[in-house]
Amino acid sequence: MNKILIFVTAVLLLAGSIHAEVLDKIVARVGNDVILLSDVQKQMMQMRSTGMLSPDMNAYVILEQMIEQRLVIQKAKEINITVDQARVKTSAERYIREIKAKFQSEEEFNRELAKMRLSHSDLLSYYTEILTEQYLSEQLFNKQIAGKVFVSETEMREFYTAHKDSLAFKPVSWEIGMIMREIGVGNEGEAEQYQIIRQILTRLNNGEDFATLAREYSDCPSGKEGGDLGFFRKGQMVKTFEDAAFKLNVGEISNIVRTEYGFHIIKLEEKRGDEIRARHILKLVQATQADSTREYALMERIRQEYLNGASFAELAGKWSQDEETAAGGGIIGEFAADEFPEIFASILSATPVGGITPVLTADNVLYLFSMIREIPQRIYSYEELQDYLRNFLTRQKQMQAYDEMIEQLKLDYHVQIML
């Protein structure tokens, strides 16, 4: 709790509620604004209490920072930059809630504020002022600098050529191949569920009650409610299901609808504006243990073919269901040891170059991985660093432009330092 009290005390200092007498004087003029010695002292006390004052930050450094902030605020106001006060208030209130949450109760929080003659209104005013200045600064930066700084391809390549040996090295990595197959539903299981849903549709067409059959046969939790899904709009359901439901007239029953979940029969109960209320009966089409055993046996045969000398690339092209990587021989990329998928990391780390993992399972999908080749530590290529270089050089140029803007503002606003 002491840390919280220190923090609140620091806020109190900045809010101007400290009553200690200070021998004051003007230490800087920024346009028509002045900075007092007491302002600098309060800023230093606040930074020290929150651990933000480093040993090399003396009063002159703090004063320079305060001058810079005053310049930015004055310039922002001069060019009529405004902030959304509703956003400021929302953010300020959020900060106060975060402080309050550190206390065991609101009563304790209020007692501590009262001890230091600080009210909720004082805190709100403090954060409102700080956030207003912050948002003004951000908008000035975006308007005057961020949108006007560009880095060319030539600049990035020149920087890369000059500094590539001093940039981070890409660690030892491995090119990994993958064969992936989902545990699909066999024809027998799908056919069985289809026959059941057809029989249900026949009974509905013969006049039996939809809700009663939903309670008896639906594999969806809504079956307990007679299949009632309530009201929904477009975009809330699986598209195939949704398309069929929105085409129905009130009271109409659909034909059999196939989705990724299985077979549905839908009845439209009600329309209300852009919403509809529908019931459905679902017969899930799920992989069985027999399906899993069959697919696993296939993956074991593929693995054995590789161990017998078959090409991994050819096996991936023939058997992998990941179409994107299968077309490239199953190669999924280069990975350093700390980049291996966490779920398979220990097995991949133990697999030698040229080796293949056991059949692995995750989320109803089977995998085989092969460590195709080891790639020694090397310098990153320009293409690998392109995004980093663009961001780094853009930020560098923005900071240079910002410093130049501050120096010009010091001249424009006739800054005088008297510390």
C-alpha contacts under 8 A as a table, 3 or more apart, distances in Angstrom:
res1	aa1	res2	aa2	distance
1	M	4	I	5.14
1	M	5	L	6.39
1	M	103	F	7.61
2	N	5	L	5.03
2	N	6	I	6.19
3	K	6	I	5.07
3	K	7	F	6.21
4	I	7	F	5.02
4	I	8	V	6.19
4	I	99	I	7.81
4	I	102	K	7.48
5	L	8	V	5.10
5	L	9	T	5.94
5	L	112	E	7.67
6	I	9	T	4.99
6	I	10	A	6.14
6	I	49	S	6.31
6	I	50	T	7.52
7	F	10	A	5.06
7	F	11	V	6.40
7	F	49	S	6.94
7	F	50	T	6.44
8	V	11	V	5.00
8	V	12	L	6.16
8	V	113	L	7.95
9	T	12	L	4.84
9	T	13	L	6.25
9	T	116	M	7.48
10	A	13	L	5.07
10	A	14	L	6.43
10	A	45	M	7.22
10	A	46	Q	4.79
10	A	49	S	6.53
10	A	50	T	7.64
11	V	14	L	5.18
11	V	15	A	6.04
11	V	46	Q	7.31
11	V	123	L	7.49
11	V	126	Y	7.49
12	L	15	A	4.98
12	L	16	G	6.52
12	L	17	S	5.62
12	L	18	I	6.84
12	L	116	M	7.72
12	L	118	L	6.79
13	L	16	G	5.38
13	L	17	S	5.88
13	L	18	I	5.50
13	L	42	K	6.18
13	L	45	M	7.95
13	L	46	Q	7.01
14	L	17	S	7.54
14	L	42	K	6.28
14	L	43	Q	7.03
14	L	46	Q	7.13
14	L	126	Y	7.67
15	A	122	D	7.07
15	A	123	L	7.89
15	A	126	Y	5.90
17	S	117	R	7.82
17	S	118	L	7.71
22	V	38	S	6.66
23	L	38	S	7.94
24	D	36	L	6.60
24	D	37	L	5.71
24	D	38	S	5.98
25	K	36	L	5.57
25	K	37	L	5.59
25	K	38	S	7.74
26	I	29	R	7.62
26	I	34	V	6.59
26	I	35	I	5.90
26	I	36	L	4.46
26	I	37	L	6.14
26	I	418	M	7.16
27	V	34	V	7.66
27	V	35	I	5.86
27	V	36	L	5.49
27	V	37	L	5.77
27	V	417	I	5.95
27	V	418	M	4.54
27	V	419	L	4.75
28	A	34	V	5.77
28	A	35	I	5.14
28	A	36	L	7.11
28	A	67	I	7.78
28	A	415	V	7.17
28	A	416	Q	5.39
28	A	417	I	4.38
28	A	418	M	5.50
28	A	419	L	7.13
29	R	32	N	7.00
29	R	33	D	5.83
29	R	34	V	4.50
29	R	35	I	6.34
29	R	414	H	7.77
29	R	415	V	5.53
29	R	416	Q	5.06
29	R	417	I	6.64
30	V	33	D	5.02
30	V	34	V	5.96
30	V	35	I	7.78
30	V	67	I	6.82
30	V	70	R	7.03
30	V	71	L	6.94
30	V	410	K	7.79
30	V	413	Y	6.05
30	V	414	H	6.59
30	V	415	V	4.77
30	V	416	Q	6.81
31	G	34	V	7.89
31	G	413	Y	4.53
31	G	414	H	5.91
31	G	415	V	6.45
35	I	39	D	6.38
35	I	40	V	7.63
35	I	67	I	7.98
36	L	39	D	5.10
36	L	40	V	6.74
37	L	40	V	5.22
37	L	41	Q	6.26
38	S	41	Q	4.95
38	S	42	K	5.99
39	D	42	K	5.22
39	D	43	Q	6.19
40	V	43	Q	5.10
40	V	44	M	6.21
40	V	59	A	6.82
40	V	62	I	6.73
40	V	63	L	6.24
40	V	66	M	7.96
41	Q	44	M	5.11
41	Q	45	M	6.15
41	Q	59	A	7.75
42	K	45	M	5.06
42	K	46	Q	6.11
43	Q	46	Q	5.15
43	Q	47	M	6.20
43	Q	62	I	7.57
44	M	47	M	5.14
44	M	48	R	6.00
44	M	53	L	7.06
44	M	59	A	7.51
44	M	62	I	7.16
45	M	48	R	5.09
45	M	49	S	6.06
46	Q	49	S	5.26
46	Q	50	T	6.39
47	M	50	T	5.31
47	M	51	G	6.10
47	M	52	M	4.78
47	M	53	L	5.06
48	R	51	G	5.12
48	R	52	M	5.86
48	R	53	L	4.89
49	S	52	M	7.68
50	T	53	L	7.91
51	G	54	S	7.79
53	L	57	M	6.32
54	S	57	M	5.52
55	P	58	N	7.62
57	M	60	Y	7.78
57	M	61	V	5.55
57	M	62	I	6.66
58	N	61	V	5.41
58	N	62	I	6.41
59	A	62	I	5.10
59	A	63	L	6.00
60	Y	63	L	5.04
60	Y	64	E	6.22
60	Y	419	L	7.50
61	V	64	E	5.17
61	V	65	Q	6.41
62	I	65	Q	5.12
62	I	66	M	6.27
63	L	66	M	5.03
63	L	67	I	6.11
64	E	67	I	5.08
64	E	68	E	6.15
65	Q	68	E	5.09
65	Q	69	Q	6.27
66	M	69	Q	5.09
66	M	70	R	6.21
67	I	70	R	5.12
67	I	71	L	6.14
68	E	71	L	5.13
68	E	72	V	6.27
68	E	406	I	6.74
69	Q	72	V	5.18
69	Q	73	I	6.25
70	R	73	I	5.18
70	R	74	Q	6.10
71	L	74	Q	5.20
71	L	75	K	6.09
71	L	406	I	7.32
71	L	409	L	6.52
71	L	410	K	7.36
71	L	413	Y	7.72
72	V	75	K	5.21
72	V	76	A	6.10
72	V	136	L	7.99
72	V	137	S	6.11
72	V	140	L	7.44
72	V	406	I	7.77
73	I	76	A	5.12
73	I	77	K	6.25
73	I	133	E	6.47
73	I	136	L	6.48
73	I	137	S	6.48
74	Q	77	K	5.21
74	Q	78	E	6.07
75	K	78	E	4.93
75	K	79	I	6.40
75	K	140	L	7.91
75	K	409	L	7.90
76	A	79	I	5.53
76	A	80	N	6.35
76	A	81	I	5.24
76	A	82	T	7.91
76	A	136	L	6.19
76	A	137	S	7.13
76	A	139	Q	7.88
76	A	140	L	5.72
77	K	80	N	4.92
77	K	81	I	5.60
77	K	82	T	7.33
78	E	81	I	7.63
81	I	136	L	6.78
81	I	139	Q	7.22
81	I	140	L	7.31
82	T	136	L	6.82
83	V	88	V	7.71
83	V	132	T	6.77
83	V	135	Y	6.50
83	V	136	L	6.49
84	D	87	R	5.33
84	D	88	V	6.39
85	Q	88	V	4.84
85	Q	89	K	6.06
85	Q	132	T	7.92
86	A	89	K	5.17
86	A	90	T	6.15
87	R	90	T	5.13
87	R	91	S	6.17
88	V	91	S	5.24
88	V	92	A	6.07
88	V	128	T	6.12
88	V	131	L	6.19
88	V	132	T	6.41
89	K	92	A	5.05
89	K	93	E	6.09
89	K	124	L	7.97
89	K	128	T	6.37
90	T	93	E	5.28
90	T	94	R	6.23
91	S	94	R	5.02
91	S	95	Y	6.39
91	S	131	L	7.80
92	A	95	Y	5.23
92	A	96	I	6.45
92	A	124	L	6.16
92	A	127	Y	5.19
92	A	128	T	5.75
92	A	131	L	7.27
93	E	96	I	5.08
93	E	97	R	6.23
93	E	124	L	6.78
94	R	97	R	5.07
94	R	98	E	6.28
95	Y	98	E	5.07
95	Y	99	I	6.40
95	Y	127	Y	7.76
96	I	99	I	5.12
96	I	100	K	6.11
96	I	123	L	7.20
96	I	124	L	7.38
97	R	100	K	4.95
97	R	101	A	6.03
98	E	101	A	5.13
98	E	102	K	6.86
99	I	102	K	5.52
99	I	103	F	7.53
100	K	103	F	5.62
100	K	105	S	7.87
100	K	106	E	6.73
100	K	109	F	6.12
101	A	104	Q	7.30
101	A	105	S	7.81
103	F	106	E	7.05
103	F	108	E	6.52
103	F	109	F	5.87
104	Q	108	E	6.72
104	Q	109	F	7.87
105	S	108	E	5.31
105	S	109	F	6.46
106	E	109	F	4.98
106	E	110	N	6.17
107	E	110	N	5.13
107	E	111	R	6.16
108	E	111	R	5.07
108	E	112	E	6.32
109	F	112	E	5.35
109	F	113	L	6.38
110	N	113	L	5.06
110	N	114	A	6.13
110	N	119	S	7.98
111	R	114	A	5.06
111	R	115	K	6.28
112	E	115	K	5.16
112	E	116	M	6.72
113	L	116	M	5.39
113	L	117	R	6.18
113	L	118	L	4.93
113	L	119	S	6.11
113	L	120	H	7.96
114	A	117	R	4.84
114	A	118	L	5.82
114	A	119	S	6.89
115	K	118	L	7.62
118	L	122	D	6.08
118	L	123	L	7.46
119	S	122	D	5.07
119	S	123	L	6.58
120	H	123	L	5.21
120	H	124	L	6.18
121	S	124	L	5.00
121	S	125	S	6.06
122	D	125	S	5.16
122	D	126	Y	6.15
123	L	126	Y	5.07
123	L	127	Y	6.23
124	L	127	Y	5.35
124	L	128	T	5.92
125	S	128	T	5.03
125	S	129	E	6.16
126	Y	129	E	5.31
126	Y	130	I	6.30
127	Y	130	I	5.01
127	Y	131	L	5.87
128	T	131	L	5.31
128	T	132	T	5.93
129	E	132	T	5.20
129	E	133	E	6.32
130	I	133	E	5.32
130	I	134	Q	6.21
131	L	134	Q	4.81
131	L	135	Y	6.04
132	T	135	Y	5.29
132	T	136	L	6.14
133	E	136	L	5.10
133	E	137	S	6.13
134	Q	137	S	5.15
134	Q	138	E	6.24
135	Y	138	E	5.01
135	Y	139	Q	6.16
136	L	139	Q	5.24
136	L	140	L	6.14
137	S	140	L	5.15
137	S	141	F	6.13
138	E	141	F	5.15
138	E	142	N	6.18
139	Q	142	N	5.04
139	Q	143	K	6.01
140	L	143	K	5.13
140	L	144	Q	5.77
140	L	145	I	7.78
141	F	144	Q	5.43
141	F	145	I	5.29
141	F	146	A	6.13
141	F	402	Y	7.73
142	N	145	I	5.68
142	N	146	A	4.63
142	N	147	G	6.12
143	K	146	A	6.57
143	K	147	G	6.35
144	Q	147	G	7.13
144	Q	148	K	7.05
145	I	148	K	5.31
145	I	149	V	6.36
145	I	398	Q	6.29
145	I	401	A	6.67
145	I	402	Y	6.90
146	A	149	V	5.79
146	A	398	Q	6.46
149	V	394	T	6.74
149	V	397	K	6.79
149	V	398	Q	6.39
150	F	394	T	6.54
151	V	155	E	6.45
151	V	156	M	7.19
151	V	390	R	6.53
151	V	393	L	6.75
151	V	394	T	6.00
152	S	155	E	5.22
152	S	156	M	6.48
153	E	156	M	5.19
153	E	157	R	6.22
154	T	157	R	5.21
154	T	158	E	6.06
155	E	158	E	5.18
155	E	159	F	6.12
156	M	159	F	5.19
156	M	160	Y	6.11
156	M	386	Q	7.49
156	M	389	L	6.12
156	M	390	R	6.63
156	M	393	L	7.54
157	R	160	Y	5.02
157	R	161	T	6.10
157	R	382	Y	7.34
158	E	161	T	5.18
158	E	162	A	6.19
159	F	162	A	5.19
159	F	163	H	6.01
159	F	164	K	7.92
160	Y	163	H	5.28
160	Y	164	K	5.12
160	Y	382	Y	6.70
160	Y	389	L	7.72
161	T	164	K	5.70
162	A	165	D	7.96
163	H	166	S	5.45
163	H	167	L	6.41
164	K	167	L	5.17
164	K	379	I	7.09
164	K	380	Y	7.76
165	D	379	I	7.06
167	L	379	I	7.74
168	A	379	I	7.30
168	A	380	Y	7.53
169	F	377	Q	6.66
169	F	378	R	5.63
169	F	379	I	4.85
169	F	380	Y	6.10
170	K	377	Q	5.60
170	K	378	R	5.35
170	K	379	I	5.89
170	K	380	Y	5.64
171	P	336	A	6.44
171	P	376	P	7.21
171	P	377	Q	4.60
171	P	378	R	6.83
172	V	336	A	6.04
172	V	337	A	7.96
172	V	374	E	7.30
172	V	375	I	5.76
172	V	376	P	4.77
172	V	377	Q	4.47
172	V	378	R	7.71
173	S	334	E	6.08
173	S	335	F	5.10
173	S	336	A	4.11
173	S	337	A	6.71
173	S	374	E	6.01
173	S	375	I	5.17
173	S	376	P	6.72
173	S	377	Q	7.40
174	W	334	E	5.33
174	W	335	F	5.39
174	W	336	A	6.40
174	W	371	M	6.48
174	W	372	I	7.15
174	W	373	R	5.70
174	W	374	E	4.51
174	W	375	I	5.64
175	E	331	I	7.21
175	E	332	I	7.66
175	E	333	G	5.68
175	E	334	E	4.40
175	E	335	F	6.53
175	E	371	M	6.18
175	E	372	I	5.41
175	E	373	R	5.39
175	E	374	E	6.49
175	E	375	I	7.30
176	I	331	I	5.85
176	I	332	I	5.99
176	I	333	G	6.02
176	I	334	E	6.39
176	I	335	F	7.41
176	I	369	F	6.70
176	I	370	S	5.71
176	I	371	M	4.86
176	I	372	I	5.49
176	I	373	R	7.51
177	G	312	F	7.68
177	G	313	A	7.98
177	G	329	G	7.45
177	G	330	G	4.87
177	G	331	I	4.20
177	G	332	I	5.73
177	G	333	G	7.67
177	G	369	F	5.52
177	G	370	S	5.06
177	G	371	M	6.53
177	G	372	I	6.37
178	M	316	A	7.08
178	M	320	S	7.78
178	M	325	T	7.78
178	M	330	G	4.99
178	M	331	I	6.32
178	M	332	I	6.60
178	M	367	Y	6.84
178	M	368	L	5.64
178	M	369	F	4.59
178	M	370	S	6.52
179	I	315	L	7.86
179	I	316	A	5.32
179	I	319	W	7.07
179	I	320	S	4.67
179	I	321	Q	7.49
179	I	322	D	7.52
179	I	326	A	7.53
179	I	330	G	6.20
179	I	367	Y	5.71
179	I	368	L	5.12
179	I	369	F	6.57
180	M	319	W	7.94
180	M	320	S	4.94
180	M	321	Q	5.69
180	M	322	D	6.09
180	M	365	V	7.06
180	M	366	L	5.76
180	M	367	Y	4.68
180	M	368	L	6.62
181	R	295	E	7.80
181	R	319	W	7.76
181	R	320	S	5.94
181	R	321	Q	5.32
181	R	322	D	7.54
181	R	365	V	5.88
181	R	366	L	5.27
181	R	367	Y	6.62
182	E	321	Q	7.44
182	E	364	N	6.29
182	E	365	V	4.36
182	E	366	L	6.06
183	I	287	A	6.63
183	I	291	D	6.57
183	I	292	S	5.67
183	I	295	E	6.05
183	I	364	N	5.73
183	I	365	V	5.78
183	I	366	L	7.09
184	G	286	Q	7.98
184	G	287	A	5.84
184	G	291	D	6.63
184	G	292	S	7.78
184	G	295	E	7.85
185	V	189	G	6.47
185	V	190	E	6.69
185	V	285	V	7.10
185	V	286	Q	6.00
185	V	287	A	4.47
185	V	288	T	7.08
185	V	291	D	6.12
186	G	189	G	5.55
186	G	190	E	6.54
186	G	287	A	7.16
186	G	291	D	5.96
187	N	190	E	5.28
187	N	191	A	5.94
188	E	191	A	5.15
188	E	192	E	6.13
189	G	192	E	5.19
189	G	193	Q	6.46
189	G	285	V	7.10
189	G	286	Q	7.70
189	G	287	A	7.68
189	G	288	T	7.65
190	E	193	Q	5.32
190	E	194	Y	6.14
190	E	285	V	5.89
191	A	194	Y	5.00
191	A	195	Q	6.23
192	E	195	Q	5.31
192	E	196	I	6.56
193	Q	196	I	5.12
193	Q	197	I	6.30
193	Q	263	F	7.63
193	Q	283	K	6.21
193	Q	284	L	7.37
193	Q	285	V	6.74
194	Y	197	I	5.19
194	Y	198	R	6.12
194	Y	263	F	6.95
194	Y	283	K	7.97
195	Q	198	R	5.12
195	Q	199	Q	6.31
196	I	199	Q	5.23
196	I	200	I	6.37
196	I	283	K	7.88
197	I	200	I	5.00
197	I	201	L	6.19
197	I	256	I	7.43
197	I	263	F	6.93
197	I	264	H	7.60
197	I	265	I	7.79
197	I	283	K	6.69
198	R	201	L	5.07
198	R	202	T	6.25
198	R	256	I	7.51
199	Q	202	T	5.10
199	Q	203	R	6.37
200	I	203	R	5.15
200	I	204	L	6.26
200	I	213	L	7.46
201	L	204	L	5.04
201	L	205	N	6.15
201	L	255	N	7.52
201	L	256	I	7.65
201	L	265	I	7.25
202	T	205	N	5.09
202	T	206	N	6.25
203	R	206	N	4.97
203	R	207	G	6.60
203	R	208	E	5.76
204	L	207	G	5.20
204	L	208	E	4.91
204	L	209	D	6.71
204	L	210	F	6.50
205	N	208	E	7.33
208	E	212	T	7.99
208	E	213	L	7.69
209	D	212	T	5.42
209	D	213	L	6.46
210	F	213	L	5.34
210	F	214	A	6.12
210	F	226	G	7.37
210	F	267	K	7.83
211	A	214	A	4.99
211	A	215	R	6.24
211	A	223	G	7.90
211	A	225	E	7.61
211	A	226	G	3.94
211	A	227	G	6.19
211	A	228	D	7.94
211	A	279	R	7.79
212	T	215	R	5.29
212	T	216	E	6.42
212	T	226	G	6.24
213	L	216	E	5.02
213	L	217	Y	5.88
213	L	218	S	7.55
213	L	226	G	7.65
213	L	281	I	7.83
214	A	217	Y	5.37
214	A	218	S	4.91
214	A	223	G	5.08
214	A	224	K	7.67
214	A	226	G	5.14
214	A	227	G	5.36
214	A	280	H	7.12
214	A	281	I	5.21
215	R	218	S	6.23
215	R	223	G	4.60
215	R	224	K	5.26
215	R	225	E	6.99
215	R	226	G	5.14
215	R	227	G	6.96
216	E	223	G	7.52
217	Y	223	G	7.60
217	Y	281	I	7.22
217	Y	282	L	7.85
217	Y	283	K	7.65
218	S	221	P	7.86
218	S	222	S	7.91
218	S	223	G	5.24
218	S	227	G	7.34
218	S	280	H	7.95
218	S	281	I	4.78
218	S	282	L	4.85
218	S	283	K	6.00
219	D	223	G	6.91
219	D	281	I	7.45
219	D	282	L	5.41
219	D	283	K	5.47
219	D	284	L	6.13
220	C	223	G	5.56
220	C	227	G	7.61
220	C	281	I	7.31
220	C	282	L	5.86
220	C	283	K	7.83
221	P	224	K	6.22
222	S	225	E	5.28
222	S	226	G	6.64
222	S	227	G	4.68
222	S	228	D	5.97
222	S	229	L	6.55
223	G	226	G	4.93
223	G	227	G	4.29
223	G	228	D	7.36
223	G	281	I	7.07
224	K	227	G	6.80
225	E	228	D	5.60
226	G	279	R	7.23
227	G	279	R	4.65
227	G	280	H	4.95
227	G	281	I	6.01
228	D	277	R	7.75
228	D	278	A	6.10
228	D	279	R	4.26
228	D	280	H	6.81
229	L	232	F	7.94
229	L	277	R	6.70
229	L	278	A	5.73
229	L	279	R	5.59
229	L	280	H	7.46
230	G	276	I	7.94
230	G	277	R	5.05
230	G	278	A	6.39
230	G	279	R	7.78
231	F	275	E	5.98
231	F	276	I	5.20
231	F	277	R	4.21
231	F	278	A	7.10
232	F	236	Q	6.50
232	F	237	M	7.94
232	F	275	E	5.33
232	F	276	I	5.70
232	F	277	R	6.50
233	R	236	Q	5.95
233	R	274	D	6.26
233	R	275	E	4.73
233	R	276	I	6.67
234	K	237	M	7.03
234	K	242	E	6.72
234	K	274	D	7.95
234	K	275	E	7.64
235	G	238	V	7.63
235	G	239	K	7.27
235	G	242	E	7.78
237	M	241	F	6.72
237	M	242	E	5.67
238	V	241	F	5.44
238	V	242	E	6.00
238	V	259	T	7.53
239	K	242	E	4.90
239	K	243	D	5.90
240	T	243	D	5.29
240	T	244	A	6.45
240	T	257	V	7.58
240	T	258	R	7.50
240	T	259	T	6.24
241	F	244	A	5.39
241	F	245	A	6.21
241	F	257	V	6.76
241	F	258	R	7.77
241	F	259	T	6.69
241	F	264	H	7.95
242	E	245	A	5.07
242	E	246	F	6.11
243	D	246	F	5.53
243	D	247	K	6.49
244	A	247	K	5.44
244	A	248	L	6.92
244	A	254	S	7.25
244	A	257	V	7.40
244	A	266	I	7.98
245	A	248	L	5.61
245	A	254	S	7.62
245	A	266	I	6.52
245	A	267	K	7.57
245	A	268	L	6.74
245	A	278	A	7.43
246	F	276	I	7.45
248	L	252	E	5.88
248	L	253	I	7.31
248	L	254	S	7.08
248	L	267	K	7.80
248	L	268	L	6.22
249	N	252	E	5.32
249	N	268	L	6.53
250	V	267	K	7.97
250	V	268	L	5.08
250	V	269	E	5.42
250	V	270	E	5.73
250	V	271	K	7.16
251	G	267	K	6.48
251	G	268	L	5.45
251	G	269	E	5.57
251	G	270	E	7.83
252	E	267	K	5.77
252	E	268	L	5.85
253	I	265	I	7.13
253	I	266	I	5.69
253	I	267	K	4.39
253	I	268	L	6.74
254	S	257	V	7.67
254	S	265	I	5.81
254	S	266	I	5.25
254	S	267	K	6.35
255	N	265	I	6.23
255	N	266	I	7.71
256	I	263	F	6.38
256	I	264	H	5.66
256	I	265	I	5.25
257	V	263	F	5.62
257	V	264	H	4.98
257	V	265	I	6.28
258	R	261	Y	7.74
258	R	262	G	5.73
258	R	263	F	4.73
258	R	264	H	6.39
259	T	262	G	5.37
259	T	263	F	6.49
259	T	264	H	7.71
261	Y	284	L	5.77
261	Y	285	V	6.19
261	Y	286	Q	7.78
262	G	282	L	6.82
262	G	283	K	5.79
262	G	284	L	4.51
262	G	285	V	4.53
262	G	286	Q	7.74
263	F	282	L	5.68
263	F	283	K	5.26
263	F	284	L	6.53
263	F	285	V	7.28
264	H	280	H	6.38
264	H	281	I	5.46
264	H	282	L	4.59
264	H	283	K	6.56
265	I	280	H	5.41
265	I	281	I	5.24
265	I	282	L	6.83
266	I	278	A	6.82
266	I	279	R	5.76
266	I	280	H	4.34
266	I	281	I	6.68
267	K	278	A	5.61
267	K	279	R	5.19
267	K	280	H	6.15
268	L	276	I	7.40
268	L	277	R	6.32
268	L	278	A	4.51
268	L	279	R	6.55
269	E	276	I	7.63
269	E	277	R	5.50
269	E	278	A	5.20
269	E	279	R	7.10
270	E	276	I	5.69
270	E	277	R	5.02
270	E	278	A	7.00
271	K	274	D	7.59
271	K	275	E	6.00
271	K	276	I	4.44
271	K	277	R	6.36
272	R	275	E	5.11
272	R	276	I	5.95
273	G	276	I	7.87
287	A	290	A	7.89
287	A	291	D	5.64
287	A	292	S	6.90
288	T	291	D	5.05
288	T	292	S	6.39
289	Q	292	S	5.00
289	Q	293	T	6.09
290	A	293	T	5.08
290	A	294	R	6.09
291	D	294	R	5.16
291	D	295	E	6.24
292	S	295	E	5.29
292	S	296	Y	6.03
293	T	296	Y	5.15
293	T	297	A	6.11
294	R	297	A	5.25
294	R	298	L	6.44
295	E	298	L	5.10
295	E	299	M	6.39
296	Y	299	M	5.14
296	Y	300	E	6.25
296	Y	359	V	7.52
296	Y	366	L	7.32
297	A	300	E	5.05
297	A	301	R	6.33
298	L	301	R	5.11
298	L	302	I	6.32
299	M	302	I	4.98
299	M	303	R	6.16
299	M	359	V	6.70
299	M	366	L	7.69
299	M	368	L	7.67
300	E	303	R	5.03
300	E	304	Q	6.19
300	E	359	V	6.78
301	R	304	Q	5.06
301	R	305	E	6.21
302	I	305	E	5.10
302	I	306	Y	6.48
302	I	315	L	7.10
303	R	306	Y	5.20
303	R	307	L	6.38
303	R	356	I	7.49
303	R	358	P	7.83
303	R	359	V	7.86
303	R	368	L	7.45
304	Q	307	L	4.97
304	Q	308	N	6.11
305	E	308	N	4.99
305	E	309	G	6.55
305	E	310	A	5.59
306	Y	309	G	5.21
306	Y	310	A	4.57
306	Y	311	S	6.41
306	Y	312	F	6.28
306	Y	315	L	7.71
307	L	310	A	7.11
310	A	314	E	7.58
310	A	315	L	7.31
311	S	314	E	5.25
311	S	315	L	6.27
312	F	315	L	5.06
312	F	316	A	6.03
312	F	329	G	7.12
312	F	330	G	7.62
312	F	370	S	7.79
313	A	316	A	5.15
313	A	317	G	6.11
313	A	326	A	7.82
313	A	328	G	7.49
313	A	329	G	3.80
313	A	330	G	5.93
313	A	331	I	7.96
314	E	317	G	5.06
314	E	318	K	6.16
314	E	329	G	6.46
315	L	318	K	5.13
315	L	319	W	5.89
315	L	320	S	7.56
315	L	329	G	7.95
316	A	319	W	5.33
316	A	320	S	4.90
316	A	326	A	5.28
316	A	329	G	5.66
316	A	330	G	5.12
317	G	320	S	6.22
317	G	326	A	4.65
317	G	327	A	5.83
317	G	328	G	7.55
317	G	329	G	5.72
317	G	330	G	6.87
318	K	326	A	7.73
320	S	323	E	7.09
320	S	326	A	5.75
320	S	330	G	7.49
321	Q	326	A	7.21
322	D	325	T	5.84
322	D	326	A	5.84
323	E	326	A	5.04
323	E	327	A	6.24
324	E	327	A	5.83
324	E	328	G	7.27
325	T	328	G	5.17
325	T	329	G	6.54
325	T	330	G	4.69
325	T	331	I	5.86
325	T	332	I	6.16
326	A	329	G	5.23
326	A	330	G	4.50
326	A	331	I	7.57
327	A	330	G	6.95
328	G	331	I	6.02
335	F	338	D	7.82
335	F	339	E	5.51
335	F	340	F	6.26
336	A	339	E	5.22
336	A	340	F	6.86
337	A	340	F	5.68
337	A	345	A	7.76
337	A	349	S	6.95
339	E	342	E	8.00
340	F	344	F	7.08
340	F	345	A	5.16
340	F	348	L	7.34
341	P	344	F	5.56
341	P	345	A	5.61
342	E	345	A	4.95
342	E	346	S	7.97
343	I	346	S	7.96
344	F	347	I	5.55
344	F	348	L	6.15
345	A	348	L	5.21
345	A	349	S	6.02
346	S	349	S	5.18
346	S	350	A	6.38
347	I	350	A	5.20
347	I	351	T	6.37
347	I	357	T	7.00
348	L	351	T	5.13
348	L	357	T	7.10
348	L	369	F	7.75
348	L	371	M	7.82
349	S	352	P	7.86
351	T	355	G	5.82
351	T	356	I	6.59
351	T	357	T	6.46
351	T	370	S	7.83
351	T	371	M	6.87
352	P	355	G	5.13
352	P	356	I	7.88
352	P	371	M	6.57
353	V	370	S	7.71
353	V	371	M	4.85
353	V	372	I	5.95
353	V	373	R	5.59
353	V	374	E	6.62
354	G	370	S	6.58
354	G	371	M	5.49
354	G	372	I	5.43
354	G	373	R	6.85
355	G	370	S	5.69
355	G	371	M	5.93
355	G	372	I	7.75
356	I	368	L	6.92
356	I	369	F	5.67
356	I	370	S	4.31
356	I	371	M	6.69
357	T	360	L	7.66
357	T	368	L	5.87
357	T	369	F	5.46
357	T	370	S	6.41
358	P	368	L	6.61
359	V	366	L	6.56
359	V	367	Y	5.73
359	V	368	L	5.37
360	L	366	L	5.56
360	L	367	Y	4.99
360	L	368	L	6.43
361	T	364	N	6.66
361	T	365	V	5.64
361	T	366	L	4.64
361	T	367	Y	6.28
362	A	365	V	5.37
362	A	366	L	6.66
371	M	374	E	7.66
380	Y	384	E	6.17
380	Y	385	L	6.72
381	S	384	E	5.27
381	S	385	L	6.54
382	Y	385	L	5.23
382	Y	386	Q	5.83
383	E	386	Q	5.13
384	E	387	D	7.65
385	L	388	Y	5.19
385	L	389	L	5.94
386	Q	389	L	5.15
386	Q	390	R	6.17
387	D	390	R	5.18
387	D	391	N	6.24
388	Y	391	N	5.23
388	Y	392	F	5.96
389	L	392	F	5.07
389	L	393	L	5.91
390	R	393	L	5.42
390	R	394	T	5.89
391	N	394	T	5.13
391	N	395	R	6.08
392	F	395	R	5.26
392	F	396	Q	6.15
393	L	396	Q	4.89
393	L	397	K	6.10
394	T	397	K	5.23
394	T	398	Q	6.07
395	R	398	Q	4.97
395	R	399	M	6.15
396	Q	399	M	5.25
396	Q	400	Q	6.31
397	K	400	Q	5.02
397	K	401	A	6.09
398	Q	401	A	5.04
398	Q	402	Y	6.02
399	M	402	Y	4.91
399	M	403	D	6.16
400	Q	403	D	5.20
400	Q	404	E	6.27
401	A	404	E	5.08
401	A	405	M	6.12
402	Y	405	M	4.99
402	Y	406	I	6.26
403	D	406	I	5.14
403	D	407	E	6.32
404	E	407	E	5.18
404	E	408	Q	6.26
405	M	408	Q	5.13
405	M	409	L	6.12
406	I	409	L	4.99
406	I	410	K	6.22
407	E	410	K	5.17
407	E	411	L	6.72
408	Q	411	L	5.23
408	Q	412	D	6.21
409	L	412	D	4.80
409	L	413	Y	5.87
410	K	413	Y	5.42
410	K	414	H	5.79
410	K	415	V	5.17
411	L	414	H	5.07
411	L	415	V	6.68
